[in-house]
Amino acid sequence: MKILVIGGSGQLGWELCKKGSSQGFDIVSLDIPGFDITDYRSVKKAVCRTGASLVINAAAYTAVDQAESEPELAFAVNRDGPLHLASTCAEIKIPLIHVSTDYVFDGAKSGPYLETDTVSPLGVYGKSKAAGEAAVMDCLSEHIIIRTSWLYGVHGSNFVKTMLRLGREKEELRVVADQYGCPTYAADLAGGILSIARQIDKRHDIKWGTYHYCGSGATSWHGFAEKIFDLAGKYDSFTVKKIEPVTTVSYPTPARRPVNSVLDCSLLNKNFGISPPPWQESLDAMLRKYFAGSRFRGSTVKSYQP
C-alpha cells in the first residue's frame, strides 16, 4: 500500500514515515517548503503524481497563541488545506485520514468528550481545525478524522522537551494545574493511524467517520510536568527543585484553552480494535528513547507543520 503523508517533517509525520516504512508500507512524504497545502492546484498535482492509495494529513498550523494574530494563515492551513486534500481524494477516489485536535471543544463538559459531542472551539486555532473537519466531512465520504490531544515526541518541539530544557535552567517552574487532558505520544498515535491504514487496505467494511486517540488516563499540565521529572530523573540530573501549581487565570495567554480536554477513545477500540496505552507508560518510553539518542535534542518544529 502506498501512503502519502502530508506534513512528514513534523513530530507526528516523522513518526508516521519512520514506522510506516519499517512496517512495509510504501511511504511518500510531502511538506514545506516544497509543498504548499494552501494551494489547491499544487495539492492536486502533487497527490495525483504520487499514485498513493491513501493520504494521511498530519500537517497543521499549531501555534495556538500566535493564531490569534494570524487567523488568515491558520485558516488557510487548517481549513483550506484539508479541503484541498479531501476534494482531490474525492476526485481520484482514494480515502483520507485527517488528524484533528481536542481544541475543537470548549472544555465545559464534566466528563470525557465523545465523537458525537458538539464542537465549540474557543480560539482561532480550534475554530480553524473545526472548519477543517467540516470541510473533510462535506467533501469526502471515505474519510477518517482522528482527534488527539497534548501531543509530544522525540522529534520536534513539545511540552515534554520544553519542561526538560527549563528544568535544567531554573530551580522553580510554574505550571497550570486546572486544565485537564490526555498526553499522547506521537509514536503511539502513528502506530494507531497505521493500524487503521492497514485495515483500510485489507477490509471492505470500514466504518468511516470521526474517532478519538489519546493516551489512556487523564492528568493536568502540572501533573504531567511532575511525572516528566519523576521519570526523567532516571536518565539525567536537573536544576529544578519545585514545580508550583498555578491557575489558568494567573497564567494568561492570548488564546483561551479548554479546561477539560479529556477524550473518550472507546469507539476506536470498538470499530478498529485499537486501545492507546496508559500515558505514563508512553511517556517513559519516549524519555528512554530521547535520552538514548541525543541527536533529537534541540530539534525544532515550525508553526506550519503537525
URFEN-V432073 format. One record per run of one state. SS is the DSSP state (H for helix, E for strand, - for the rest). FROM is the first residue (numbers start at 1). TO is the last residue. If there is no record, write none. Layout:
SS&FROM&TO / SS&FROM&TO
This chain:
-&1&1 / E&2&6 / -&7&10 / H&11&22 / -&23&25 / E&26&30 / -&31&39 / H&40&50 / -&51&53 / E&54&57 / -&58&60 / E&61&61 / -&62&65 / H&66&68 / -&69&70 / H&71&92 / -&93&94 / E&95&101 / H&102&104 / -&105&112 / E&113&113 / -&114&123 / H&124&139 / -&140&142 / E&143&148 / -&149&150 / E&151&152 / -&153&158 / H&159&169 / -&170&171 / E&172&176 / -&177&179 / E&180&181 / -&182&183 / E&184&185 / H&186&202 / -&203&208 / E&209&212 / -&213&215 / E&216&216 / -&217&218 / E&219&220 / H&221&232 / -&233&241 / E&242&246 / -&247&259 / E&260&260 / -&261&262 / E&263&263 / -&264&265 / H&266&272 / -&273&277 / E&278&278 / H&279&292 / -&293&293 / H&294&296 / -&297&303 / E&304&304 / -&305&306
